[in-house]
Amino acid sequence: MSIAKMQKVMLIGMNRQKRLVIDLLQEMGVMQIEEAESLQTTAGAPYDAVISEYESAITFLMQTFPKVEKGPVFGDCISYVEMKKCVKDVFKKKLARRVIVLERELANAREAENGLTSEMEKLLPWQELPLPLEYISSEHSVIYITGVIPKEKLHLLEGISSLQAAYELVHERGEDAYLIVAVSRKELEQVKEVLTNASFVPISLPVSPRTVKEELAEIRKALFEVRRRREEAMRELASISERVFELMLVHDYFMQRRSASAVASIPGATLYTFALSGWVKKKDIDRLKRRLSSQFPSSLLIELEPAEGEVAPVALENHPLVQPFESVTRIYGLPLYSEVDPTPLLSVFFIVFFGICIGDAGYGLALAIAAAILGWKIRDAGAKRLLRLLFYGGIATFAAGSILGGWFGFEPSSLPPFLGGVRDFFIRLRFIDPMRDTLKILVIALSMGFLQVIFGLSVSLYIKLRDGDYVSAIFDKLLWIIYLISLALFGVSKALFHGGEVRRISMYVFIASAALLVLTQGRGRKNLLLKFGSGVLSLYNTVGYLSDVLSYSRLLALGLTTSIIAMVVNLIAQMTKEGIPILGYIFMFLILVVGHIFNIAVNVLGSFIHSSRLQFVEFFSKFMEGGGEEFRPFKRDSKYLLIE
Amino acid sequence: MTTGLALSILGAALAVALAGIGSAVGVSIAGEACAGVTTEDPKKFGRLILLQVLPGTQGVYGLLAAIMIMLNVGILGGGGIKEIQLSTGFELLLSSLPVAIVGLISGIYQGKVAAAGAAIVAKRPEEGGKAIIYAAMVETYAVFGLLISLLLIQGVKI
């Protein structure tokens, strides 16, 4: 229905114009070129180095300066002409290389700083040592040992004064005492033993002609220098990050050049001409032909019949109002080219189910307003589409909620009285109370399910008729539709029409269609017994359809979930208001805001998922298989910027 | 307190506890997988958290059933606690079982599916929606359990 018609084409042109023709194709962005994707990797190689350089520079800036991050979503637009004009100047500045150099410098500085700081930590306790460090480490007849010992064990060292040794306390910190011990070389071993017994831990100090104090001064100076360097690098990076836009521009430009060169590297046909084959939407063919013939009169666009087994790529085309629903279809995957686009078919069902699943008029309003505001601010196309869908969802929720739900968990009668007539209108509109008439909503949910299942079968019937498969259309689809409707009518006739004519007629139709199904469903079999057997067995499918319909009971369950949670939030809020004096109002307000926002978030997610699932499992299975390849025209792609 | 009331409270407690355990285990299984992916690519946090909370709904469903029981017997909502017959208490206790049992088991299994889905988000983030749908398939049965529990609780006349 709204899958774009595709035409296989071959474009033939002169080799000397190849570059220009490819530029035109990229500008128009209407043709998907075969093999282009697979050649991307090899032919793009010369550009890869530049692209990855800019990419890593941009990523680094994004991580270092959080405000850069927002770039692409709220980003600026730029026209292609402008882009091309700027790119040369910007590229000359080699900003990306500079960023990478600075990044390395920053890392070096950080490493140096860490080294110096730990060195300083180590030396700090030894400040009082008056000797140059060299002197301590050198070996004379007296050997110096430096180290640390727990204070309470100091008394164990008394013993060494009887040996040829002495120690001096240099520094105390917490439980630790820093000592320098002087030992005669002869008695080194004995002294060491005493020291070890006293839990002495030796610390070796660096070798240097300076004293510890002088050494520390040196380190401080170096540290200052390193920090200055780091700050300088940081400042320069910050100033570049203000112009991250320029980096993105170069990145995106080269990305486009890369894909163009990939297309250019597709093997040419002859010495003087090149050929590109691919797919174009039928409606774009004329436009493409006109542009080609006016700019490159020697080029030729030939329309081809697709080869056996060749499948056209799929592009969905929908009315702007329906487009947001493509997000739902895409989660499942695209339909095959030969199938129909389920997007417009599912749209009404999806949004109604979504509304019933949330089912609170107040939440609906809140959701619609939030989605509208965000959608107005964000420029990213995918996010915008999703927000539009949520906006519809909000409106549907408002409608469903005012008929069979509450207002932020309250009855409509508790709407503020100044609304007057509007309030009365909503009170009258809400003719089902979900908490009391639960069964009514269950019946509504199941009938909607039945409706969608029958609708799905009808779509399948349409496809069979369109493809000229009349036998299957009548015996597999139409017969089943009649069978299911008569079965349902028979089932509800007692409750709705008090039996009578409807019951009698539907019973006859049901029996007749069941008999026909038994006779025809086995028509593929050769053996007469098997024919009949699989005919009877096919009636078992009824159970499948029944479980499909029952699956829609989730609409009721999810709707109840929302209203009960909303009710609980209000209940807790009221309890805090009454329980806590004065401050109670503040807590009540907080509980109401946080609670309802939580409830909306959880239920929007749940409703979206479950409403989608009903489309995928219960609806799509009736008429489509899916698995179409998406139409990816060769165009000016961009990663960071929006290019007009 | 009558034995009937005690049984109703047991029902509410089972609904919250069992379904809550199911969700807690499920969310933790999913969370472990998601954390693994986040170490590789912290930007995927937003998509992953969506996947992680999916098995958390069972706990909410248990909570709902418990609150409905509490409203029914008058523990919540003013009006005072009602006189609960022994048989009524049993009825409420039994009504809580669908959501309690299915919540416990489906929560754990949904967690496993969500954890597997984390791999989809890791390797093909653009297909993350499919991971969510897979996990939601398991949840269907918890929804049905809740539905029946709620209908049963409403049906018990006091």
Interface residues (C-beta under 8 A of the other chain):
Chain A: R330 I331 M435 T438 S551 S553 R554 L556 A557 L558 L560 T561 I564 I565 V568 L571 V602 L605 G606 I609 H610 S612 R613 F616 V617
Chain B: L50 V53 L54 T57 V60 Y61 L64 I67 M68 L76 G77 G129 K130 I132 I133 A136 M137 E139 T140 V143 F144 L146 L147 L150 L151 Q154
